[in-house]
Amino acid sequence: MAQVHRTPLADQAAEALLDRIRSGEWALGQKLPGETTLAPQLGVGRSTVREAIRQLAGRGVLATRQGSGVFVIALDAPEDRDAVLRRAGIVSVIEARIAIESEAASLAAHRRTAADVRALRAALGARERSGRSIDDQVDADTAFHRAIVVAAHNDILLDLFDALTPRLRRAMIEMLRIRTSHTGPTDHATHVQLAQRVIDREPERAASESRSHLESLKTALA
């Protein structure tokens, strides 16, 4: 038999504050009233208000500035990224990859080191030698694209790429089970060309190669 659980007061207070922020009661950057004002408004004690503020700070909505007070730094709590990706259509995921990887390719062409070039060439070779298993082919392809993002030396771009990988991997495996147009010599030549643009320090052409390749993938998966 399902049990009824009471929501903790701090959780309720946090949601009440968040609702007031969403409604526009406090603008972005505005300071919240003090605990002594908020507590009676919410019908809870000051310690509960304090915990509610901690929760919203952890969710990226509020920030406590020592000696100044509590300020609104976002007008809503961001949704869990994994939940967003689970709902996202594959076209949306590829469009995000285009934004991330075309910029990463450009940055990689500017910033790549000798170690990055070695890693990129190794990933390219591994991609060419990947076995008959579709899973292996997809993983080798992902490792190649990741090597370019790593060479961009931007931790945020790399984090975004890694977040998209599981969602895209499933779609790629499903696609390659019914078509092979993205696994032949022509497709590999495209990847060789992209790698060379990065190695030759051609940022605009690297970005263009990356975008063109991913646009064709988007068409295939749409």
Salt bridges, closest charged atoms under 4 A:
GLU15 OE2 - ARG59 NH1 3.01
ASP19 OD1 - ARG22 NH1 3.25
GLU25 OE2 - ARG20 NH2 2.69
GLU35 OE1 - ARG46 NE 3.59
GLU35 OE1 - ARG50 NH2 3.00
GLU51 OE1 - ARG54 NH2 3.00
ASP76 OD1 - ARG22 NE 2.76
GLU79 OE2 - ARG87 NH1 2.88
GLU95 OE2 - LYS218 NZ 2.88
GLU101 OE2 - ARG97 NE 2.22
GLU101 OE1 - HIS145 ND1 3.01
ASP116 OD2 - HIS153 NE2 2.66
GLU128 OE1 - HIS188 NE2 3.88
ASP135 OD2 - ARG169 NH2 3.58
ASP135 OD1 - ARG177 NH2 3.92
ASP139 OD1 - ARG169 NE 2.69
ASP141 OD1 - ARG127 NE 2.81
ASP141 OD1 - HIS145 NE2 3.63
ASP141 OD1 - HIS191 NE2 2.95
ASP159 OD2 - ARG81 NH1 3.03
ASP162 OD1 - ARG146 NE 2.90
ASP187 OD2 - ARG127 NH2 2.50
ASP187 OD1 - HIS191 ND1 3.87
GLU202 OE2 - ARG197 NH1 3.35
GLU202 OE1 - ARG205 NH1 3.12
GLU209 OE2 - ARG197 NE 3.69
GLU215 OE2 - ARG211 NH1 3.86
